[in-house]
Amino acid sequence: MSQQPGILDTELFAANFCRFIERAIKNYIKTTPLNHLTAFNNAPIVGDPIVGFADGDDPIFQELKSIIGEFHLTPREIMEKYIAAKRWRFGGPKSLEKIGVASWALPLTHETCLEERRAPFGGSPRYNHSRWIGVRLYRCLEQHIASLLEILHCHAVVPTQSEFFKIEQMSGGWMAANWSERHIAYACGLGTFGLNGLMITERGCAVYLSSVVCNCELTPTPRPASHVENCPFYTDGSCALCIKRCPGSAIDATGRSNIACLKNLRDQQAEQIISLGLDKGLVGPAPACGCCSTGVPCERKIPSVAYKRS
């Protein structure tokens, strides 16, 4: 179907919700001026996205309550809250027949990953800008997709930008959100977890994750039966390079400690970067760190299970 630029492809929307959403995400990344690092010759922040989908009533979303906590919202719960909050303003259905979830991964560029590999404590200028300048891109894309669906008479909400999104401090001191983009990405078939706690997708783990919940019937993307299938360490005991890469010693054979990771970011990283004079040109409230997602076999792809320590 040919379509004029800037015109909604209503035919595609009517024929295939998933394809419409995927195309809208990819077109946005290709055309938006937000996907540029002005401090780095207008280089792109992220490359070609990958998109996955899930039935919002898939039992896996109930399972997340036992994995993360009862406070973690299911897609149906978040949509019901959203509908209830806006019904008095715009009207809305009293019941929802179908709930769908779209999740996508935006891969950082090779150049950004290469610079972060060389940073002794993470927080390289290009990675730092991709994190803090890029957040405008990530959030605007989320709202763009939700707005497109609303324009086409669906109900759509970005959970992490909604008034219902919360981050809880758990009894052990670690933090947990009531909408985990990593777990949602797994449910939508984008990848599986690595030893570093990140989502290893076909574009690797150096990605930013987003999602939208809507009242559309979306065709689920198949997902691996094992939630750690893409990680060589969990598959055959090989690799574990992310342990060596972490400057805060937050990763070991049991996985990543959120507490140790946050402690390094809050108490150590900035001081170390400043002491080496590597803080020039950094932006945002913190340097940001991508050590465990760069310089590892899963940086930009799903590594072979045959990978062995060099």
N, C-alpha and C positions, 0 to 999 in steps of 0.2 A: 504494500500500500504506500503510495507516495503521499507525503504530508508536508504542507508549507511550514517553514520554521515559525515557531511561536504559536502554532495552532494545535489545540488538543486533538489527539488522535482518538476520537470517540469510537470509531469503528474497532480499533484494536482493543480498547477498553472493554467494549461489549463482547468481543470474541475471546479474549484471554487476559484476565486480570493480572496474572503473574508476568506475562510478557510485557504488558503495559508498564507495570511497576519497574521491572528490570530495565527497560529501555529508558524510562524517565530518569532513573538513577544514573545510568551511564551517560546519557545526553547532558545531564546537569554537570557532571564532572568534566566532560569534554568542553563545555561552553562557558561555564561560570568564571568570571574574573577573580572569584575568591580562591580558586585553585592555583594560586601563584605565590611564590616567595619573592616579594619585591626586593628584599635584601640580597637575593641570590639570582640576579639577572632574570627575574620573573620565571624561574624554574617551577615546574608543577610540584605541588605538595604530595599528591597521591596519583597513582596510576589507575588502570582499568579495574573497576569494582567487580566483585562476585556477589551474587544475590541468592538467598535461599528462602524457602517458605515452609510454614507449618500450619496445620489445623489447630486453631486456638483451643480446642477441646481435647487435644492429644493428651493421654494420661501422663506423659512425661512432665507436663507442667504442674500436675499435682505432686509428682515425685520430688520436684525441686523444693517443695515445702519441707520434706524430711531431710533433704540434703543441705539446704541453706538455712531454713527456718520457716516456721509457720507464717511469718510475716511476709514471705516472698509472694508477690501477687501472681495469679494466673492471668493469661490474656483476657479471659472472660471477666474476671474481677476488675481488672483495670478498665475495660470497656464499659462495664456497668457503672463504675464510679464516674467515668467521663460523661456518659449519657445522662446520669442523674444530675450532674453538676450543670449541664448546659440545657436541660430540657425546658426549664422555665424561660430561658432566653430565646431558644431557637426551635423548640419542639424536638421530639425524639421518640423512638419506638419504646413501647413498654416492655417488649421482650426482644431478644436477639437470637435469631435462628442460627446464623453462622458467624464464627469469629475466625479471622485469619491473622497470621503474623508474617511479616516480611523482615528479614535480617540481612544486612550486607556488611562486607568487609572492604575497607579502602586501604590498599597496600601503599606503604611509603615507597618512595623511589629508590632505585639502586644507589644513587649518589648520596642520598641522605643516610642510608644504611651504612655505606662505605665510610662516611665521616664519623658515624657513631661507633663503628668498630674500632677506630683509632683513638677514641677518647678514653683516657685511663679511668675516669670516674663517671663516664656517661655525660649527658648534657652538652654534647657538641653544639655549636651555634646553629647548624642546619637542622638538627634533630629538635633542638629547643624551639626554633621558629615553627617547625612543622607541628609541634604540640600546641603552642599557645596562639600563634597566628592561625593555625589550622582549625582550631576549635570553632571559629566562626563559620568555616566551610562545613564542618561536620554538623553543626546545629542547624544551619540554614538549609542544608540538604534534607535533614529530617523533617523540618517544617514544610519544605517544598513538596515532599511526597505526601505528607498528611493533607496539605492544602489542596493538592491535585485531586485526591480522593474525595475530599469534602465538596469540592466544586462539582464533582461528578455524582453527587448525591449519596455518597457513602458517609459513614462516620469513621474518623481516623484520629488516633492520638499517638503522640510520641511519649512513651512512658517516662523516660528520663527527664523530659522537660515539663511533665505534668505536675500539678499541685500535690499529687499523691505520692510522688517519688521521695523516698527517704533512705538515708544511710544510717544503719543501726550499729552501735558499739556493742559487741558481744561480750559475754562474761569473761572470755579469755583475753580481752583487750583488742581483738582484731575487729575490723570494720566489715560490714556486709550490707549490701543494698537490697531493697525489696524488688528490684528488677535488675538482674545480672545479665549484662549484654553477652558475656562469654557463654553462659549456660543457655541463653536464648539462641545464640549462634549455633551451638551444638544441636539444639532441638530442631533448628531449621536446616540442618544438614550441611553447614558450612565447613565443619572440620571436627577435630577432637582435641582434647587437652594434652599439653606437654608437661614435662617435669617442671618447667618454669611457670606453670600455672596459666599459660597463655593458650589461645586457640590456634592450633596449627591447621591452616587452610591450604587450599591448592596454591595460594599466593604467599604461603608462609605464615609466620606469626608476627611479623612486623607490620601489623595492620591496626586500623581503628574500626571499631564495631558500632553499629547503630541498628535500630529497629523501629518499626511502626506496627501498631495493632489496628485492625479495621474490621468492619462487619461485612467482609467479602469472603466468598468461598475460594480459598487459594489451594492450588494443587501442591501437596507436601513434597519437599525435596527429600529423597532417600538419605538416611544417615547411617553411619557405621554402627554396628551392634555394640562395639566396645567404645567407651568414651575416651580411650587413650590410644586408639589404634594407630594414629599417625606419629607417635613418639617412639623412636628407636629404643630409648631407655626402658620404657614399659613393655616394649615388644620383645626385645632380646637382650636387654641389659647393656647395650652399647651406648656410645656417645657420652651423655652427661656433661657436655661442654658448657652448658648454661651454669653449672655449678662453679666452674672456674671463671666464667665471665662476670659473675655477680660481684661488684665491688663491696657490697655490704654483707657478704656471707649469708645471704637470706635464703639460699637454695641448697638443699642436700638431697640425699637419696629418698627422703620421705616427701619431697616436694618443696614448694616455696612458702616461707613464713611471711604472711602479710605484715605481722608486727615488726619483724626484722627489716623488711623492705621499707616500710614507712619510717622506721627509726633512722635508717641510712639516709633517706631522702630529706628528712626534717632536720637531723642533727649533724650529719657528717658531709654529705655530698657538696653542698654549697661552699663550705669552709675549705674543702680540699681543692675545689676548682679555683677559688679565689687565691689560695696559696700558690698555685701554679700560674696565676695570671691568665687563666683561660675563661674568665667571666666576661670579657669584652664583647659587646654586641648581643648579650643574652637578653631575652624579654620574658615577661610573665612573672608570676609569684615564686617560681622555683625553676631550677635548671631543667628538670625532667630527665628521665633515665631510660635508655633502651638497650642497655648492655646485654641483658639476657635474651633479647630478641634479635640481636645482630651478632655477626661473627659466629653463628651457629648453623648447622646444616638445615635447620627448619626456618631460617630467616626469610627465604623467598619461595619456598616450595615444601611439599611433603617429602621428607628425606627417605631414602631407601632403608629398609630394615637391615640391610647388609652393611650399613655404615658401621665402622669400628673406630675406636680411638686411634688417632695417628701417633 
